[in-house]
Amino acid sequence: MAGKTIVVVGAGPVGALAALFASSRGYQVHVYELRPDLRNAGTQPLNFTKSINLALSERGIHALRSTGNNELVQSILERTIPMHGRMIHTRSATGTISQQSQLYDVHGRYQRSIDRGEINDILLDHLASLPNVKLFFQHKLTGADFQKKKAWFEMMDKPSSSGRAREIEIDFDLMIGADGAHSATRFHMMKFARLDYQQEYIDCMWCEFKMAPNASGDFAIHPNRLHIWPAGAFMFIALPNLDKSFVCTLFGPVSLFNRLEQSSQDEIVATFDKYFPGVTDHIRPDDLVQQFRRNPHLPLINIKCSPYHFSDSVVIVGDAAHAMVPFYGQGMNAGLESVRVLFSKLDQLSRVDEALAAYTDERKADAHAIADLALANYTEMRSSVTSPVYKLRKQIEEFLYHYAPGLGWATQYSRVSFSNTRYSEVIIKSQSQKQILTWLLGSVITGGTYAAFKIFRKFFRQH
Amino acid sequence: MAGKTIVVVGAGPVGALAALFASSRGYQVHVYELRPDLRNAGTQPLNFTKSINLALSERGIHALRSTGNNELVQSILERTIPMHGRMIHTRSATGTISQQSQLYDVHGRYQRSIDRGEINDILLDHLASLPNVKLFFQHKLTGADFQKKKAWFEMMDKPSSSGRAREIEIDFDLMIGADGAHSATRFHMMKFARLDYQQEYIDCMWCEFKMAPNASGDFAIHPNRLHIWPAGAFMFIALPNLDKSFVCTLFGPVSLFNRLEQSSQDEIVATFDKYFPGVTDHIRPDDLVQQFRRNPHLPLINIKCSPYHFSDSVVIVGDAAHAMVPFYGQGMNAGLESVRVLFSKLDQLSRVDEALAAYTDERKADAHAIADLALANYTEMRSSVTSPVYKLRKQIEEFLYHYAPGLGWATQYSRVSFSNTRYSEVIIKSQSQKQILTWLLGSVITGGTYAAFKIFRKFFRQH
């Protein structure tokens, strides 16, 4: 198919990676992006509906490395900040504020915080240097005929003499839709494919805040942690930036947001002080209130659909195919991985329609799995992290993981964040480990320690 | 709110009824329809993606009557053909073709077959005569701002000098979206409301056929029946028209359609003769094959969503809110009923946003219920109708229904088709009847007849 044209809709990190893969396979690659060129817009996305900071973990890095361009990957990794674990901020019954560090991985592996704009800029700069890639900004997909392989875009920067945006018609061999949760590609694909589709808003809104560096110009709180202020029904988190600021997010049910939107400045500050101890030491109360009132209050959507393709004509990746809630930090990673899987199928199978179908088959199960895990992690982050039972389980699991790596024991978190094991397999392995753990502990208590150990060992030899 | 403007999007039967209700409440009513004026298009809808014949039953009639215009209702009923029951066409093991009549209702109530074009024409003609209603055809909804209550339509019949369709901007107080399963109103509403949405294609395609009158100009088969050729995994049905023809539909899994699409003329005819005995006596084999190849093969979609409204600005009705599979003949009836419920809430509550919320609350449960019943009826129609157990259950149920009406016993079918009981209550009542029936029969068998009867009677006094 070299020499043919791949059109990528959406120039975010996922679309940019798709363009990079397509370019390396010798296609003519045309990338169409609704928004203006983001590279000169600073770190603030124009519509501010996407988080500024993202967690980049193994799957995302592996997908980037699979382009074969190590220099590019290195330049991205240099713009990340390691987060070795969570920092849990709580207040004790006596009123003392405490910070408790929970490392992500007994083997020292970590998450990386990266600015969405930075990774995007690096990828787009690289794409712009490639001879077979063309970038078009402010082009809005307004229609597509996936039988005839034609699409229409409105050029939003070039109105005609009548003041209306002008429309162009283009031809393509394959369209890759990487245009996010509210994907226009998916919308037009639905008119051709019999798409099962489900979108669900969870009862959780979010609002971003900036925590500036402290008076001496340094990070206000530990730079190498994902900070969490868990408050049961809601939470506040902070991720570090290279400029020593933090991007913070308030997550909470609609009712909390409704209440705060009606609240006075003092009431808002009091709510923060009650539930998120220490935050107003680092974000000035009046600034905090201003940010809450100025910054958008946004919903969270969970999208599952299938198939991800139609014929040999169009395929969707990233949030367009599987938007998930952000609580596992896997949104972008899953999106980048989808691109890697898509191109591995295109490499393996000579017929494009079969490759796209194989991509749907494999990826659907994994995308549904991580979507479910991400939802479950919301409960863990906002409440479980403080429970003694949670901490005990985590300790036992980490003990086994550390001292018995030969047995293949690993925590669910490490399999999701630090491996490339298929998400659907992660769920299966975690469930079976959970059964073993329950049974093992039961046996230890009832005295059958050695017998338990033997069966335990046998299990792991088999799995 | 009289004097304010209600915009109805979609001029099908459901949209037309909404306009009629709105008009009678004194609103200014503007109806926008994507297609050209349907009234002069004959019985064939232009895009042929909707069934030509529809079943009109109690709920639909009740909703029409609720406009208070009995003359209008009468003129619609005069254009219907009663279907008193099903006619099941089968072939016995010895090869004999048999027709078995199953009446719908022991009290003689019946379904009515009506041409979609006819009911639409009557409603539109009436609307066109009302001083506070304006109809706009070939107007395509291209955008809406449900905060500012503005919408944009493309006038498809009036291209500008540059050859492009012209766009108009309109204001409204309330928009009612009655624009079908692929509703543009719903699509734009989704940008404002946090809409949980699910669409699912079932593994069933459909294709329509026309069965002309016989050589003597009369109905080829019994005019007052809904004819079914059940074939296990698929089925063929026929509904009567006033011109003595029948509109027939083949329903079957994708695999059947794929196979028939690859088949020769002889193979198609052989398949029909094998599974739908007698059909080729009434539709000439070459005509049957031509119709199968010429007429579109269309999917079936099931749509559930919530909420049905945003603020006091927009609300969706009919297929736009709850597209269902056609196997209970309730699609249009549920749509018309939704309009009735919507206006009853608008009449009861002075605040429009509260009325719309009350409509969502009530209607969501009922729409989900009938969607599930319609899916379940697919199994009943294509296979259960021929099973001895099904027939026995039906007989017992009908016996109780006939001889014990005072007990409140009624079949699920009659509650759905011949009453205005909320669909969600129909499910609850049917389930509790099923339990009673099972238990009653068990008791009869074990000899406790009188005791059973007493408890049985007691149950119905309570319910």
Interface residues (C-beta under 8 A of the other chain):
Chain A: S160 S162 R164 H182 F187 K191 R194 L195 D196 Y197 Q198 Q199 E200 Y201 P299
Chain B: S160 S162 R164 H182 F187 K191 R194 L195 D196 Y197 Q198 Q199 E200 Y201 P299
